[in-house]
Amino acid sequence: MLLQDFLPSPPLRDYVRLIQVIHFVFPAGAALPFKAYPPRPEQCLAFYPRDAEAVAYDGRPKVTRPRAALIGQHAVVSNRYVGREFLALQVVLQPGALYRLTGLPQGELTNTFIDAEAVWGAELRQLTARLGSAAGWPEMLPLLERFLLGRIARRRAAPHPADAVGQLLLRPGPRLGLDALADYACLSPRQLDRQCVQRLGVGPALYARIARFDRAFRLKNRQPELDWLSVAVACGYHDHQHLAKDYRAFTGRSPGAFYRQDTQAPERGFGLVEAGGNAKLLPTQNV
């Protein structure tokens, strides 16, 4: 069983933050759990070479994702349902990279996903078939990297200062207001907000809140012994109530209730915790 983040090779790092590999095999007859996936500051290209993944929002019926999906920025919880053999390769992209690669307005992908084959056609379909016939994930990663390098060579849009704002908001530190972020990008506040929606899927204020919430969620996973006030202060919240407000907004639950729900996620049954901050080099780079 595996839940591991890998750093991409250097030529990809302007576009790819990390590649996450998830591989679980559940015993025959075992009940298949789901994961309540909280909002994170990420846009992804995800592949499912074995059993498919299904997703549901707000109690709506489950929808099966395609074998390759472009997943936009989320500000809501998505309940993800795995198969008997669940293998996912999730390419977490740099802020603005999905727009640069596709030219698609990212506001149209917020809180949803589309079939990547509808965007990249036969080339993506060929990659999906090769991933499906590979013996295991170590053989898949070089295929995936070659595909990404090819797409970067044919990118649809250039970098923009709004992308740099997204990068800035991913880093821990004092929260900057819209005017300060606009000055950083040499844009007016209205221009920055418009460009962030276009390229990141949400405005800078919401993106900053999601990034801070994600830091708190991951810190609690890494250090479950911390009380919620300590988590809140360490992640830039004023107090516990300030943190609880974001938990309610993004998950519909209190911090404690959502943490308890996360302990039932598929990876927890294998003694794994998706804590972040432990990315390794891809195996092909260690040769």
Solvent accessible surface area in square Angstrom, and as a share of the most:
residue,aa,sasa,rsa
1,M,119,0.53
2,L,45,0.22
3,L,26,0.13
4,Q,18,0.08
5,D,12,0.06
6,F,10,0.04
7,L,62,0.31
8,P,1,0.00
9,S,17,0.11
10,P,90,0.57
11,P,89,0.56
12,L,0,0.00
13,R,85,0.31
14,D,105,0.54
15,Y,10,0.04
16,V,1,0.01
17,R,65,0.24
18,L,35,0.18
19,I,0,0.00
20,Q,10,0.04
21,V,0,0.00
22,I,28,0.14
23,H,46,0.20
24,F,5,0.02
25,V,63,0.36
26,F,16,0.07
27,P,92,0.58
28,A,100,0.78
29,G,77,0.74
30,A,37,0.28
31,A,97,0.75
32,L,70,0.35
33,P,39,0.25
34,F,74,0.31
35,K,21,0.09
36,A,6,0.04
37,Y,18,0.07
38,P,2,0.01
39,P,1,0.00
40,R,7,0.03
41,P,6,0.04
42,E,19,0.08
43,Q,8,0.03
44,C,2,0.01
45,L,2,0.01
46,A,0,0.00
47,F,1,0.01
48,Y,4,0.01
49,P,16,0.10
50,R,53,0.20
51,D,51,0.27
52,A,33,0.26
53,E,7,0.03
54,A,16,0.13
55,V,1,0.01
56,A,6,0.05
57,Y,23,0.09
58,D,118,0.61
59,G,77,0.74
60,R,145,0.53
61,P,113,0.71
62,K,116,0.49
63,V,83,0.48
64,T,88,0.51
65,R,4,0.02
66,P,32,0.20
67,R,110,0.40
68,A,3,0.02
69,A,0,0.00
70,L,0,0.00
71,I,4,0.02
72,G,2,0.02
73,Q,0,0.00
74,H,15,0.07
75,A,16,0.13
76,V,46,0.26
77,V,28,0.16
78,S,1,0.01
79,N,35,0.18
80,R,17,0.06
81,Y,58,0.22
82,V,17,0.10
83,G,11,0.11
84,R,89,0.32
85,E,54,0.24
86,F,8,0.03
87,L,1,0.01
88,A,4,0.03
89,L,0,0.00
90,Q,9,0.04
91,V,0,0.00
92,V,5,0.03
93,L,3,0.02
94,Q,24,0.10
95,P,5,0.03
96,G,0,0.00
97,A,0,0.00
98,L,0,0.00
99,Y,31,0.12
100,R,21,0.08
101,L,3,0.02
102,T,6,0.03
103,G,30,0.29
104,L,53,0.26
105,P,48,0.30
106,Q,1,0.00
107,G,34,0.33
108,E,129,0.58
109,L,6,0.03
110,T,36,0.21
111,N,52,0.26
112,T,48,0.28
113,F,35,0.14
114,I,56,0.28
115,D,58,0.30
116,A,0,0.00
117,E,60,0.27
118,A,89,0.69
119,V,47,0.27
120,W,20,0.07
121,G,26,0.25
122,A,66,0.51
123,E,56,0.25
124,L,2,0.01
125,R,121,0.44
126,Q,118,0.52
127,L,11,0.05
128,T,28,0.16
129,A,68,0.53
130,R,124,0.45
131,L,2,0.01
132,G,37,0.35
133,S,95,0.62
134,A,12,0.09
135,A,86,0.67
136,G,20,0.19
137,W,48,0.17
138,P,71,0.45
139,E,94,0.42
140,M,0,0.00
141,L,1,0.01
142,P,34,0.21
143,L,22,0.11
144,L,0,0.00
145,E,17,0.08
146,R,140,0.51
147,F,13,0.06
148,L,2,0.01
149,L,71,0.35
150,G,22,0.21
151,R,27,0.10
152,I,21,0.11
153,A,80,0.62
154,R,126,0.46
155,R,122,0.45
156,R,167,0.61
157,A,24,0.18
158,A,68,0.53
159,P,88,0.55
160,H,45,0.20
161,P,58,0.37
162,A,0,0.00
163,D,9,0.05
164,A,42,0.32
165,V,0,0.00
166,G,0,0.00
167,Q,59,0.26
168,L,35,0.17
169,L,15,0.08
170,L,36,0.18
171,R,136,0.50
172,P,107,0.68
173,G,50,0.48
174,P,127,0.80
175,R,118,0.43
176,L,71,0.35
177,G,47,0.45
178,L,73,0.36
179,D,97,0.51
180,A,45,0.35
181,L,3,0.02
182,A,1,0.01
183,D,108,0.56
184,Y,109,0.41
185,A,6,0.04
186,C,120,0.72
187,L,38,0.19
188,S,48,0.31
189,P,51,0.32
190,R,195,0.71
191,Q,75,0.33
192,L,0,0.00
193,D,61,0.32
194,R,132,0.48
195,Q,47,0.21
196,C,0,0.00
197,V,60,0.34
198,Q,64,0.28
199,R,13,0.05
200,L,0,0.00
201,G,5,0.05
202,V,9,0.05
203,G,14,0.13
204,P,2,0.01
205,A,62,0.48
206,L,57,0.29
207,Y,6,0.02
208,A,8,0.06
209,R,66,0.24
210,I,0,0.00
211,A,2,0.01
212,R,15,0.05
213,F,0,0.00
214,D,12,0.06
215,R,54,0.20
216,A,0,0.00
217,F,6,0.03
218,R,45,0.16
219,L,17,0.09
220,K,15,0.06
221,N,11,0.06
222,R,115,0.42
223,Q,72,0.32
224,P,69,0.43
225,E,134,0.60
226,L,45,0.23
227,D,81,0.42
228,W,42,0.15
229,L,95,0.47
230,S,43,0.28
231,V,0,0.00
232,A,0,0.00
233,V,90,0.52
234,A,72,0.56
235,C,15,0.09
236,G,46,0.44
237,Y,8,0.03
238,H,152,0.68
239,D,62,0.32
240,H,62,0.28
241,Q,127,0.57
242,H,42,0.19
243,L,0,0.00
244,A,15,0.11
245,K,141,0.60
246,D,4,0.02
247,Y,2,0.01
248,R,140,0.51
249,A,63,0.49
250,F,10,0.04
251,T,21,0.12
252,G,53,0.51
253,R,101,0.37
254,S,32,0.20
255,P,3,0.02
256,G,18,0.17
257,A,22,0.17
258,F,2,0.01
259,Y,45,0.17
260,R,155,0.57
261,Q,44,0.20
262,D,4,0.02
263,T,46,0.27
264,Q,130,0.58
265,A,4,0.03
266,P,5,0.03
267,E,5,0.02
268,R,49,0.18
269,G,73,0.71
270,F,64,0.27
271,G,68,0.66
272,L,50,0.25
273,V,67,0.38
274,E,13,0.06
275,A,17,0.13
276,G,11,0.11
277,G,89,0.86
278,N,84,0.43
279,A,40,0.31
280,K,120,0.51
281,L,80,0.40
282,L,1,0.00
283,P,48,0.30
284,T,67,0.39
285,Q,50,0.22
286,N,101,0.52
287,V,168,0.96
